[in-house]
Amino acid sequence: MSFGWTITTVIAVVSLLSPTISAIVNNIYNRKLETLKLRIDNLNSRIDYEQQLIHRLNIVRGKLEFHGPIKDGSIQEEVISVAADASTLFKDNSKKLDFEKLQNYVLQNAINYREYIRVCLDHLSNLVFQDQRKIDALLNCFNKDSIHTNE
């Protein structure tokens, strides 16, 4: 008889606690989901900015190819502006140095600015790919975690 009451008591306690447990699990899942959304939004914003820099550098590259360095320095100022903005994205000093070299060569009207424009475009493109890989990795990790969590 005591055994029957124990089973009934356990069932009653579990049925009372199940909404609380479910709410806790959902809260944890929702926090993970919100964190994931914020991180992906941040990376997407960063990718948009990097793509804008690539576009700006390509536009300036075309102007330099078509007009050459202009005596009033307007195109050179654009190159310097883009290079300065882009160099802030990098932690690696060698990549920052490439952007500084681009600025210097454009200021000096040196012919090898073309090479550094290509190098800097390559750095920016690689940065976009790295951020896209980070997004993919975040989604893969979240998908693996959500398999074990009931939604």
N, C-alpha and C positions, 0 to 999 in steps of 0.2 A: 504494500500500500504506500509506503514511504517512497518507493521507487517511482510510482505513478505520479505522485505530487512533484517530485524532483524534475521529471521530464516536462511536466506541464509548466512548472516554474521557469525552467530554462527556455522553453518555447516562448513563454510570455515575455521574458526579459529580452530575448533576441528580437522578437517582433517589435518591442518598444524601442530598442536601440537601432534597428535597421534604418529608419529615416535619418537619424543623427549620423550614422556611419556613412550613409549615402551622401548626405550633405557635405561632410568633410572631404570625401573622395572627389565630389564634383567641384568643391572649392579649390582643392589642390590642382585639379585638371584645368579649371578655368584660369587660375593664376599662371600656370605653365603656358597656356594658350595665349594669354595676354602678353606675357613676356616674349614669347615667340613672335607675335605680331609686331611688337615694338622693335625688336631687333631686326626683323625683316624690313620694316618700314624705314628704319635708320639706314640699313644697307642699301635699300632701293633709292633713298634720297642721295646717298653718297654716290651711287652709280650714275644717277641723273647728273649730278654735278661734274663727275669725271667725264661723262659723255659731252657735256657742254664745253668743258675745257678742250677736249679732242676736237670738237666742231670749231671752236674759236681758233685753235692752233692751225687747223686745216684752212680756215678762211684767210688767216694771216699769211700762211704759206703760199696760198694762191696769189695773194696781193704782191708778195715779194717776188714770186716767179713772173708775174705779169708786168709789174711796174719796176721791180728792183728796189733797192733801198732809196727812199725819197729824201731829198735834201732837207725838207722841213721836219723829218723825223717822225711823222705820224704813224707810219707802219711799224717802225722800229719800236715806238712806244707801245703799240698794241702787242708786239711780240714779248716785250719785257713784262707787260702787265700779265699776259697769259702765263708766261714762264714763272713769274713770281707767285701767282695764285696756285699753279700746279706744284711747285716745289714744296709748298706747305703740307701737301698730302703725304709726303714720304718721310720715313724715319732714317732710311739708308743714306748716309752722307755721299756715297758715290753717285746716287741718282740725283740728289740735290745739286751736286757739282755739275752734272750734265746740264741741268736747267740754268745754272749760273754761267756755264760756258756758252750756252745758246744766247743768253742775254749779252755777254761780252762780245761774241762774234758778230751779232747783229749791230751792236753799237759801233764796232770797228769796221762795219761794212765788209767783213771777211766773206769769202766765197764758201767756206766750209760750214756756214750756218745751216745749209741744206741737210748735211749729215746729222747735225744735232737736232734739227727739227724731227727727222725720222727717228732718232734715238729717243727723244722725248715723247713722241707719239707712241712709240713702242712701250715705254714705261707706263704711260697712261692706259693703254689698251690692256697691258698685263694686270694693272690694278683693277680694272673693270672685271676681267676674268677671275681674279682672286676673290673679289667680292661676290660674284655670282656663284663661285664654288662654295663660299661660306654660307650663302643662302641655301644651296642644295644640301650641304651638310646639316644645317639646322633642321631642314624639313625631314631629312632622313632620320635624324635622331629622334625628332618628335614622333614620326610615324612608328618607329620601333617602340617608343614608350607608350604610345596610345593603343598599341595592340594589346598591351597588358592591362589597360585601364578600360573599364566599361564606361561608355559615354552615357 
